[in-house]
Amino acid sequence: MFSATWPSGVRDLALNFQTSPVFLNVGSMQLSANHNIEQKVEVIDEYAKVGRFFQILEEIMKTVSSFIYCCMYVN
């Protein structure tokens, strides 16, 4: 489990799903997330992921500043 931020909700998840979670901090603990960032989550069929990913890339390449963070859950 990885997180770019470490709010209390993420800490709780780590404690619920892992027996010995490790916290690794890179940088300052005084920094906070930019609240102007828009985040979207899409849950789609496994076989549609690659096509949707390229569709999103095509859409966001029209903008100047975009970042995609992908997380895959394997059961």
DSSP file (Angstrom, degrees, kcal/mol; ACC not computed):
  #  RESIDUE AA STRUCTURE BP1 BP2  ACC     N-H-->O    O-->H-N    N-H-->O    O-->H-N    TCO  KAPPA ALPHA  PHI   PSI    X-CA   Y-CA   Z-CA
    1    1 A M              0   0    0      0, 0.0     2,-0.4     0, 0.0    13,-0.0   0.000 360.0 360.0 360.0 126.9    0.0    0.0    0.0
    2    2 A F        -     0   0    0      0, 0.0     2,-0.3     0, 0.0     3,-0.1  -0.937 360.0-177.7-124.9 147.3    1.4    3.3   -1.1
    3    3 A S        -     0   0    0     -2,-0.4     0, 0.0     1,-0.1     0, 0.0  -0.985  26.9-151.6-145.9 135.4    0.2    6.8   -0.5
    4    4 A A  S    S+     0   0    0     -2,-0.3     2,-0.3     2,-0.0    -1,-0.1   0.731  94.7  34.0 -73.7 -21.8    1.5   10.2   -1.6
    5    5 A T  S    S-     0   0    0     -3,-0.1    27,-0.0     2,-0.0     0, 0.0  -0.823  71.6-146.9-125.4 168.0   -0.1   11.7    1.5
    6    6 A W        +     0   0    0     -2,-0.3    -3,-0.0     4,-0.1     5,-0.0  -0.353  31.5 160.8-136.0  54.8   -0.6   10.2    4.9
    7    7 A P    >>  -     0   0    0      0, 0.0     4,-2.1     0, 0.0     3,-0.6  -0.204  58.2 -95.2 -70.6 171.2   -3.9   11.5    6.4
    8    8 A S  H 3> S+     0   0    0      1,-0.2     4,-2.6     2,-0.2     5,-0.2   0.838 124.0  58.2 -59.0 -34.7   -5.6    9.7    9.2
    9    9 A G  H 3> S+     0   0    0      2,-0.2     4,-1.9     1,-0.2    -1,-0.2   0.893 107.8  46.0 -62.0 -39.7   -7.9    7.8    6.8
   10   10 A V  H <> S+     0   0    0     -3,-0.6     4,-2.4     2,-0.2    -2,-0.2   0.892 111.2  52.3 -69.8 -40.1   -4.9    6.3    5.1
   11   11 A R  H  X S+     0   0    0     -4,-2.1     4,-2.2     1,-0.2    -2,-0.2   0.922 109.2  50.4 -60.3 -43.5   -3.2    5.5    8.4
   12   12 A D  H  X S+     0   0    0     -4,-2.6     4,-2.0     1,-0.2    -2,-0.2   0.906 109.6  50.6 -62.0 -41.7   -6.4    3.7    9.5
   13   13 A L  H  X S+     0   0    0     -4,-1.9     4,-2.4     1,-0.2     5,-0.3   0.925 108.7  52.0 -60.8 -44.4   -6.5    1.7    6.2
   14   14 A A  H  X S+     0   0    0     -4,-2.4     4,-1.8     1,-0.2    -1,-0.2   0.908 111.0  47.3 -59.7 -42.2   -2.8    0.6    6.7
   15   15 A L  H  < S+     0   0    0     -4,-2.2    -1,-0.2     1,-0.2    -2,-0.2   0.837 114.0  47.9 -69.5 -31.6   -3.6   -0.6   10.2
   16   16 A N  H  < S+     0   0    0     -4,-2.0    -2,-0.2    -5,-0.2    -1,-0.2   0.835 122.1  31.6 -76.5 -32.8   -6.7   -2.5    9.1
   17   17 A F  H  < S+     0   0    0     -4,-2.4     2,-0.4    -5,-0.2    -2,-0.2   0.564 114.7  55.6-105.8 -10.4   -5.1   -4.2    6.1
   18   18 A Q     <  -     0   0    0     -4,-1.8    -1,-0.1    -5,-0.3     0, 0.0  -0.952  59.8-150.9-128.0 145.5   -1.5   -4.7    7.1
   19   19 A T  S    S+     0   0    0     -2,-0.4    -1,-0.1     1,-0.2    -4,-0.0   0.835  96.8  16.1 -82.2 -32.5    0.0   -6.4   10.1
   20   20 A S  S    S-     0   0    0     -6,-0.1    -1,-0.2     2,-0.0    -5,-0.1  -0.532  79.7-170.8-138.9  70.1    3.2   -4.3   10.3
   21   21 A P        -     0   0    0      0, 0.0     2,-0.4     0, 0.0    -6,-0.0  -0.316  10.0-148.2 -65.3 147.0    2.8   -1.2    8.2
   22   22 A V        -     0   0    0      2,-0.0     2,-0.6    -8,-0.0    -2,-0.0  -0.957   0.8-148.6-117.8 133.4    5.9    1.0    7.7
   23   23 A F        -     0   0    0     -2,-0.4     2,-0.5     2,-0.0   -17,-0.0  -0.901  15.6-176.9-102.7 123.0    5.8    4.7    7.3
   24   24 A L        -     0   0    0     -2,-0.6     2,-0.5     2,-0.0    -2,-0.0  -0.982   6.2-164.3-120.8 121.5    8.5    6.2    5.1
   25   25 A N        -     0   0    0     -2,-0.5     2,-0.5     2,-0.0     4,-0.1  -0.909   7.6-173.2-109.8 130.8    8.7   10.0    4.8
   26   26 A V        -     0   0    0     -2,-0.5     2,-0.3     2,-0.1    -2,-0.0  -0.978  63.2  -3.6-119.5 116.0   10.6   11.8    2.0
   27   27 A G  S    S-     0   0    0     -2,-0.5     2,-0.3     3,-0.0    -2,-0.0  -0.686 109.6 -15.4 103.3-160.1   10.7   15.5    2.4
   28   28 A S    >   -     0   0    0     -2,-0.3     3,-0.7     1,-0.1    -2,-0.1  -0.604  38.4-150.6 -88.3 139.4    9.1   17.7    5.0
   29   29 A M  T 3  S+     0   0    0     -2,-0.3    -1,-0.1     1,-0.2    -2,-0.0   0.566  95.3  70.4 -78.0  -9.3    6.3   16.7    7.3
   30   30 A Q  T 3  S+     0   0    0      2,-0.1    -1,-0.2     0, 0.0     2,-0.1   0.603  77.4  98.8 -84.0 -12.1    5.1   20.3    7.3
   31   31 A L    <   -     0   0    0     -3,-0.7     2,-0.3     1,-0.0     0, 0.0  -0.400  55.8-163.5 -74.9 152.5    4.0   20.2    3.7
   32   32 A S        -     0   0    0     -2,-0.1     2,-0.1   -27,-0.0    -2,-0.1  -0.919  26.2 -91.3-133.1 161.8    0.3   19.7    2.9
   33   33 A A        -     0   0    0     -2,-0.3     2,-0.6     1,-0.1   -28,-0.0  -0.356  42.3-107.7 -70.3 150.0   -1.7   18.7   -0.2
   34   34 A N    >   -     0   0    0      1,-0.1     3,-1.3    -2,-0.1    -1,-0.1  -0.705  23.3-154.7 -77.8 119.9   -2.9   21.4   -2.6
   35   35 A H  T 3  S+     0   0    0     -2,-0.6    -1,-0.1     1,-0.3    -2,-0.0   0.513  86.9  70.7 -78.5  -3.2   -6.7   21.5   -2.1
   36   36 A N  T 3  S+     0   0    0      2,-0.1     2,-0.3     0, 0.0    -1,-0.3   0.444  73.9 108.5 -88.6  -0.9   -7.2   22.9   -5.7
   37   37 A I    <   -     0   0    0     -3,-1.3     2,-0.5     1,-0.0    -4,-0.0  -0.608  64.5-140.3 -80.9 133.2   -6.3   19.6   -7.2
   38   38 A E        -     0   0    0     -2,-0.3     2,-0.4     2,-0.0    -2,-0.1  -0.817  18.0-166.2 -94.3 128.6   -9.1   17.6   -8.8
   39   39 A Q        -     0   0    0     -2,-0.5     2,-0.4     2,-0.0    -2,-0.0  -0.940   4.3-171.6-118.0 138.5   -9.0   13.9   -8.2
   40   40 A K        -     0   0    0     -2,-0.4     2,-0.4     2,-0.0    -2,-0.0  -0.978   5.9-161.5-128.2 141.5  -11.1   11.3  -10.1
   41   41 A V        -     0   0    0     -2,-0.4     2,-0.4     2,-0.0    -2,-0.0  -0.987   7.7-174.9-122.8 130.3  -11.5    7.6   -9.4
   42   42 A E        -     0   0    0     -2,-0.4     2,-0.6     2,-0.0    -2,-0.0  -0.992  10.1-162.8-125.6 129.9  -12.9    5.2  -12.0
   43   43 A V        +     0   0    0     -2,-0.4     2,-0.3     0, 0.0    -2,-0.0  -0.955  29.1 159.5-110.2 115.8  -13.6    1.6  -11.4
   44   44 A I        -     0   0    0     -2,-0.6     5,-0.1     1,-0.1    -2,-0.0  -0.839  45.5 -71.6-134.3 168.7  -13.8   -0.3  -14.7
   45   45 A D    >>  -     0   0    0     -2,-0.3     3,-1.6     1,-0.1     4,-0.6  -0.276  45.8-117.9 -59.7 144.0  -13.6   -3.8  -16.1
   46   46 A E  G >4 S+     0   0    0      1,-0.3     3,-0.9     2,-0.2     4,-0.4   0.857 113.3  50.5 -52.0 -41.9  -10.1   -5.3  -16.2
   47   47 A Y  G 34 S+     0   0    0      1,-0.2     4,-0.3     2,-0.1    -1,-0.3   0.606 106.6  55.3 -79.0 -10.3  -10.0   -5.5  -20.0
   48   48 A A  G <> S+     0   0    0     -3,-1.6     4,-2.4     1,-0.1    -1,-0.2   0.514  83.7  89.0 -95.3  -6.6  -11.1   -1.9  -20.5
   49   49 A K  H <X S+     0   0    0     -3,-0.9     4,-2.7    -4,-0.6     5,-0.2   0.907  85.7  46.8 -62.0 -46.9   -8.3   -0.4  -18.4
   50   50 A V  H  > S+     0   0    0     -4,-0.4     4,-2.2     1,-0.2     5,-0.2   0.935 114.7  46.7 -64.9 -46.0   -5.7    0.0  -21.1
   51   51 A G  H  > S+     0   0    0     -4,-0.3     4,-1.8     1,-0.2    -1,-0.2   0.908 114.6  47.3 -61.2 -42.4   -8.1    1.6  -23.6
   52   52 A R  H  X S+     0   0    0     -4,-2.4     4,-2.6     2,-0.2    -2,-0.2   0.886 108.8  55.5 -67.3 -38.3   -9.5    3.9  -21.0
   53   53 A F  H  X S+     0   0    0     -4,-2.7     4,-2.5    -5,-0.2    -2,-0.2   0.930 110.1  44.6 -59.1 -46.9   -6.0    4.9  -19.8
   54   54 A F  H  X S+     0   0    0     -4,-2.2     4,-2.3     2,-0.2    -1,-0.2   0.842 111.0  54.6 -68.5 -32.1   -5.0    5.9  -23.4
   55   55 A Q  H  X S+     0   0    0     -4,-1.8     4,-1.8    -5,-0.2    -2,-0.2   0.923 110.3  46.1 -64.1 -44.1   -8.3    7.8  -23.8
   56   56 A I  H  X S+     0   0    0     -4,-2.6     4,-2.8     2,-0.2     5,-0.3   0.921 111.0  52.8 -63.7 -44.3   -7.6    9.8  -20.6
   57   57 A L  H  X S+     0   0    0     -4,-2.5     4,-1.8     1,-0.2    -2,-0.2   0.919 108.2  50.6 -57.4 -43.9   -4.0   10.5  -21.7
   58   58 A E  H  < S+     0   0    0     -4,-2.3     4,-0.3     1,-0.2    -1,-0.2   0.896 112.8  47.1 -61.3 -40.4   -5.3   11.8  -25.1
   59   59 A E  H >< S+     0   0    0     -4,-1.8     3,-1.0     1,-0.2    -2,-0.2   0.919 114.8  43.7 -67.7 -44.9   -7.8   14.1  -23.2
   60   60 A I  H >< S+     0   0    0     -4,-2.8     3,-1.9     1,-0.2    -1,-0.2   0.697  94.8  76.0 -80.7 -16.8   -5.3   15.5  -20.7
   61   61 A M  T 3< S+     0   0    0     -4,-1.8    -1,-0.2     1,-0.3    -2,-0.1   0.670  86.3  67.1 -66.6 -12.6   -2.5   16.0  -23.1
   62   62 A K  T <  S+     0   0    0     -3,-1.0    -1,-0.3    -4,-0.3     2,-0.2   0.658  94.8  70.2 -77.5 -16.7   -4.5   19.1  -24.3
   63   63 A T  S <  S-     0   0    0     -3,-1.9     3,-0.2    -4,-0.1    -3,-0.0  -0.555  81.6-129.6 -98.9 166.2   -3.9   20.7  -20.9
   64   64 A V  S    S+     0   0    0      1,-0.2     2,-0.6    -2,-0.2    -1,-0.1   0.916  91.0  35.0 -83.2 -46.2   -0.6   22.1  -19.5
   65   65 A S  S    S+     0   0    0      2,-0.0     2,-0.3     0, 0.0    -1,-0.2  -0.906  70.5 145.1-121.9 109.7   -0.4   20.4  -16.1
   66   66 A S        -     0   0    0     -2,-0.6     2,-0.4    -3,-0.2    -6,-0.0  -0.985  20.2-172.9-140.0 149.4   -1.6   16.9  -15.6
   67   67 A F        -     0   0    0     -2,-0.3     2,-0.5     2,-0.0    -2,-0.0  -0.992   8.4-157.0-144.2 133.4   -0.5   14.0  -13.4
   68   68 A I        -     0   0    0     -2,-0.4     2,-0.5     2,-0.0    -2,-0.0  -0.959   5.9-172.3-115.7 126.7   -1.8   10.5  -13.4
   69   69 A Y        -     0   0    0     -2,-0.5     2,-0.4     2,-0.0    -2,-0.0  -0.976  12.2-163.8-116.2 118.1   -1.4    8.3  -10.3
   70   70 A C        -     0   0    0     -2,-0.5     2,-0.4     2,-0.0    -2,-0.0  -0.841  10.2-176.5-108.6 139.5   -2.5    4.7  -10.9
   71   71 A C        -     0   0    0     -2,-0.4     2,-0.5     2,-0.0    -2,-0.0  -0.998   7.5-161.7-132.7 129.8   -3.2    2.1   -8.3
   72   72 A M        -     0   0    0     -2,-0.4     2,-0.5     2,-0.0    -2,-0.0  -0.939   6.2-151.7-115.2 134.0   -4.0   -1.5   -9.1
   73   73 A Y        -     0   0    0     -2,-0.5     2,-0.5     2,-0.0    -2,-0.0  -0.905  10.1-166.5-102.8 125.5   -5.7   -3.9   -6.6
   74   74 A V              0   0    0     -2,-0.5    -2,-0.0     1,-0.1     0, 0.0  -0.959 360.0 360.0-114.6 122.7   -4.8   -7.5   -7.1
   75   75 A N              0   0    0     -2,-0.5    -1,-0.1     0, 0.0    -2,-0.0   0.434 360.0 360.0 -90.9 360.0   -7.0  -10.0   -5.2
